[in-house]
Amino acid sequence: MDFTLTPAQQDLQQRAEAVGRSLAEEVRQWDESDDAPYAEIFQRLGAAGLFGVCMPTEFGGQGGGAMEYLIVVEALFRYSQSWLPPEPVFCTSGPGPSMFLLGDDAVKDKYLHDIVAGKRGCNIALTEPDAGSALTHLSTTAVRDGDSYILNGYKSFVTGSNVNDLNATFVRFDDIPGAKGIGAVVVETSMPGVEIRRGPVYIGDRGIHHGDMVLTDVRVPAENVIVGPGQFARLMTAFNLERLHNCGFWLGFSQAAYDEASAYTQRREAFGKPIIDFQSVYHSMADMWVQIEALRLLAYRAAATAIDGRFPRLAEVTQAKLFGATIGPQISLKAMELHGGYGPTTDFAIQRIHRDCVTNVVAGGAPAVLRNGVAAGLFPHRKFSQA
Ligand SMILES: Cc1cc2nc3c(=O)[nH]c(=O)nc-3n(C[C@H](O)[C@H](O)[C@H](O)COP(=O)(O)OP(=O)(O)OC[C@H]3O[C@@H](n4cnc5c(N)ncnc54)[C@H](O)[C@@H]3O)c2cc1C
């Protein structure tokens, strides 16, 4: 498999790197205050031409695919050293917008042009207080009433809840049990009956909220249905772009941790010489890099083998995300250790990088659940209920 980037892909990567670098000075402040000038960040990404990276041109997108998406978010994560700059890419081209491509013309025409143009950002709202990994047990209901659906339920950890006004929301249609009843509907934050709450304060991924969305008798027009019941597997193919985003995070952040360790260990001296000249440190850098390269192969394979170049396949993207969530926090912890007593201080970026890594371990799917998926593929005859 040849992962040589085309000139167009290199151009995208360079633009993402340039924006990432231009924001890097500011990320410390966003983390400290847990508050970021999101509208300005959004605008900077748009000015760099990084909206709608993998959206079709008919909706104003750039016509790229999963590989273009991965390249862009990886560079943004690495060079900004923040989880936040890739969010406008996620909201204009990631799993939420991609779900629309599975929908009818009505919902696409109503929202997708604005989303891709960056006029409206789209969150994803799947998780509930009692249904995270157990997504198929979600209890938010959508009950038909004339030309509308009435929604009731509680969504948690909605990243971007305080800044984006659209939410691709997973619901259970008409009380149909199990995965068969699950589909997705667009909920606008301004709709009567929608209440956005602050949600938890995380130790990482700070700057915008991962809030709660409470739905009380919210009337949503039927044309807002993205995917109706009976198509759960199809819906999850678009969700696989979330997992690719996670892969981009692990690639970018592992390299950011490596970059910090590389600079520090060549600068810091002990016993009269740079600490990188101690062989254990030297080898640690080599081990980090080999893991990053292995992750790159898995992540790029997941992008390169995406269905129609767009939706990553479940097996490949799950393996890559699982590997990233396994090695990423190990690399950031080792990089922090190599900073000695300075590593965990707020004077150095590595502690923020490590906090973001720890915060992301379960985001988009817990490692244990990913392992279930990988193992079930290896032992299909020993697949057993996880309920
Ligand atoms: C930073 C961040 C951002 C997020 N953003 C969003 C968002 O934008 N939208 C959204 O909808 N959600 C979001 N989430 C939620 C995320 O997807 C869930 O936290 C995740 O799916 C896990 O669900 P849970 O927290 O309920 O954990 P649980 O399901 O309670 O799992 C806890 C632990 O139990 C174990 N476990 C659970 N089930 C199994 C099983 N079947 N087999 C083996 N072990 C198991 C695992 O060890 C797992 O780590 C975000 C989470 C984080 C941390």
The ligand as an SDF file (V2000), in Angstrom:
LIG
                    3D

 53 58  0  0  0  0  0  0  0  0999 V2000
  -13.6070   14.0170   25.7190 C   0  0  0  0  0  0  0  0  0  0  0  0
  -14.8590   13.2950   25.3690 C   0  0  0  0  0  0  0  0  0  0  0  0
  -15.6580   13.7890   24.3520 C   0  0  0  0  0  0  0  0  0  0  0  0
  -16.8450   13.1400   24.0360 C   0  0  0  0  0  0  0  0  0  0  0  0
  -17.6550   13.6700   23.0680 N   0  0  0  0  0  0  0  0  0  0  0  0
  -18.8330   13.0660   22.7690 C   0  0  0  0  0  0  0  0  0  0  0  0
  -19.7040   13.6390   21.8040 C   0  0  0  0  0  0  0  0  0  0  0  0
  -19.4090   14.6650   21.1890 O   0  0  0  0  0  0  0  0  0  0  0  0
  -20.8950   13.0380   21.5840 N   0  0  0  0  0  0  0  0  0  0  0  0
  -21.2650   11.8960   22.2350 C   0  0  0  0  0  0  0  0  0  0  0  0
  -22.3550   11.3870   21.9730 O   0  0  0  0  0  0  0  0  0  0  0  0
  -20.4490   11.3290   23.1700 N   0  0  0  0  0  0  0  0  0  0  0  0
  -19.2460   11.8910   23.4500 C   0  0  0  0  0  0  0  0  0  0  0  0
  -18.4270   11.3390   24.3970 N   0  0  0  0  0  0  0  0  0  0  0  0
  -18.8740   10.1630   25.1310 C   0  0  0  0  0  0  0  0  0  0  0  0
  -18.1190    8.8840   24.7800 C   0  0  0  0  0  0  0  0  0  0  0  0
  -18.4340    8.4440   23.4840 O   0  0  0  0  0  0  0  0  0  0  0  0
  -18.4650    7.8560   25.8640 C   0  0  0  0  0  0  0  0  0  0  0  0
  -17.9020    8.3320   27.0760 O   0  0  0  0  0  0  0  0  0  0  0  0
  -17.9330    6.4870   25.5440 C   0  0  0  0  0  0  0  0  0  0  0  0
  -18.6540    5.9110   24.4790 O   0  0  0  0  0  0  0  0  0  0  0  0
  -18.0080    5.5500   26.7640 C   0  0  0  0  0  0  0  0  0  0  0  0
  -19.2890    5.5740   27.3230 O   0  0  0  0  0  0  0  0  0  0  0  0
  -19.4490    5.7820   28.9170 P   0  0  0  0  0  0  0  0  0  0  0  0
  -18.7190    7.0210   29.2940 O   0  0  0  0  0  0  0  0  0  0  0  0
  -20.8860    5.6970   29.2390 O   0  0  0  0  0  0  0  0  0  0  0  0
  -18.6610    4.5860   29.5800 O   0  0  0  0  0  0  0  0  0  0  0  0
  -19.2630    3.1460   29.9550 P   0  0  0  0  0  0  0  0  0  0  0  0
  -20.0750    2.6390   28.8350 O   0  0  0  0  0  0  0  0  0  0  0  0
  -19.8800    3.2430   31.2870 O   0  0  0  0  0  0  0  0  0  0  0  0
  -17.9470    2.2910   30.0560 O   0  0  0  0  0  0  0  0  0  0  0  0
  -17.0380    2.4050   31.1590 C   0  0  0  0  0  0  0  0  0  0  0  0
  -16.0670    1.2550   31.0830 C   0  0  0  0  0  0  0  0  0  0  0  0
  -16.7750    0.0290   31.2660 O   0  0  0  0  0  0  0  0  0  0  0  0
  -16.1940   -0.9970   30.4890 C   0  0  0  0  0  0  0  0  0  0  0  0
  -17.1900   -1.5430   29.5550 N   0  0  0  0  0  0  0  0  0  0  0  0
  -18.3890   -1.0130   29.2010 C   0  0  0  0  0  0  0  0  0  0  0  0
  -19.0240   -1.8040   28.3260 N   0  0  0  0  0  0  0  0  0  0  0  0
  -18.2150   -2.8480   28.0950 C   0  0  0  0  0  0  0  0  0  0  0  0
  -18.3040   -4.0230   27.2840 C   0  0  0  0  0  0  0  0  0  0  0  0
  -19.3500   -4.2700   26.4870 N   0  0  0  0  0  0  0  0  0  0  0  0
  -17.2630   -4.8980   27.2960 N   0  0  0  0  0  0  0  0  0  0  0  0
  -16.1720   -4.6700   28.0800 C   0  0  0  0  0  0  0  0  0  0  0  0
  -16.0400   -3.5880   28.8610 N   0  0  0  0  0  0  0  0  0  0  0  0
  -17.0390   -2.6950   28.8660 C   0  0  0  0  0  0  0  0  0  0  0  0
  -15.0030   -0.3640   29.7490 C   0  0  0  0  0  0  0  0  0  0  0  0
  -13.8310   -0.5640   30.5010 O   0  0  0  0  0  0  0  0  0  0  0  0
  -15.3610    1.0950   29.7250 C   0  0  0  0  0  0  0  0  0  0  0  0
  -14.2190    1.9190   29.5920 O   0  0  0  0  0  0  0  0  0  0  0  0
  -17.2280   11.9660   24.7230 C   0  0  0  0  0  0  0  0  0  0  0  0
  -16.3820   11.4530   25.7220 C   0  0  0  0  0  0  0  0  0  0  0  0
  -15.2170   12.1060   26.0420 C   0  0  0  0  0  0  0  0  0  0  0  0
  -14.3430   11.5360   27.1140 C   0  0  0  0  0  0  0  0  0  0  0  0
  1  2  1  0
  2  3  1  0
  2 52  2  0
  3  4  2  0
  4  5  1  0
  4 50  1  0
  5  6  2  0
  6  7  1  0
  6 13  1  0
  7  8  2  0
  7  9  1  0
  9 10  1  0
 10 11  2  0
 10 12  1  0
 12 13  2  0
 13 14  1  0
 14 15  1  0
 14 50  1  0
 15 16  1  0
 16 17  1  0
 16 18  1  0
 18 19  1  0
 18 20  1  0
 20 21  1  0
 20 22  1  0
 22 23  1  0
 23 24  1  0
 24 25  2  0
 24 26  1  0
 24 27  1  0
 27 28  1  0
 28 29  2  0
 28 30  1  0
 28 31  1  0
 31 32  1  0
 32 33  1  0
 33 34  1  0
 33 48  1  0
 34 35  1  0
 35 36  1  0
 35 46  1  0
 36 37  1  0
 36 45  1  0
 37 38  2  0
 38 39  1  0
 39 40  1  0
 39 45  2  0
 40 41  1  0
 40 42  2  0
 42 43  1  0
 43 44  2  0
 44 45  1  0
 46 47  1  0
 46 48  1  0
 48 49  1  0
 50 51  2  0
 51 52  1  0
 52 53  1  0
M  END
$$$$
